[in-house]
Amino acid sequence: MKKLTASLLMLLGSLALAETRTASTQVTLTVLPDCSISATDMDLGVYNARTGAAGTATVRVKCNINADVTFAPNRADNSKRVLNGPGGSQIPYRLQEILPPDQNDIGFDNPFANVDFSNTDTTGSFTVKSTSQGSSFLLRGTVAPGLWKPAGQYTDLITFTMTYTP
């Protein structure tokens, strides 16, 4: 019994002398600001002189920061939007941005809606809110009825420019 008591006293004495040290490390990660923009092609279909033609395209914007964006379909000259066709023939068309009614809920702040981009001097701007799902808006192109133009393929190229500060 004396041996057991001495052993316990020795164990208790060594526990009283034990020391504890701690260290910690800070874990950090930097996610860089990033935005993307994409657009589907717009097919206006087959032109009918009695009813005209219409089609849509979707522009999708996704940012992991709140970003101010300037949106302007560009033309090299100061003229209305035209589809260029065979032999230099041109067909004017109207380009509008149509924002779905619920769009403000998923990413845009003070969106512009039903803006006519037929002229080059028409531009718009909006703020993209950081959102994991991104935001989409619809472009609608229309060609008026009553035109008589040479048969063939007519095309136009629209460039969307998004600028954000990383």
Buried (B, 14 or more C-beta within 10 A) or exposed (E): EEEEEEEEEEEEEEEEEEEEEEEEEEEEEEEEEEBEBEBEEBEBEEBEEEEBBBBBBEBBBBBBBBBEBEBBBEBEEEEBBBBEBEEEBBBEBBBBBEBEEEBBEEBBEEBBBEBEBBBBEBBBEBBBBEBEEBBBBBBBBBBEEEEEBEEEEBEBEBEBEBEBEE
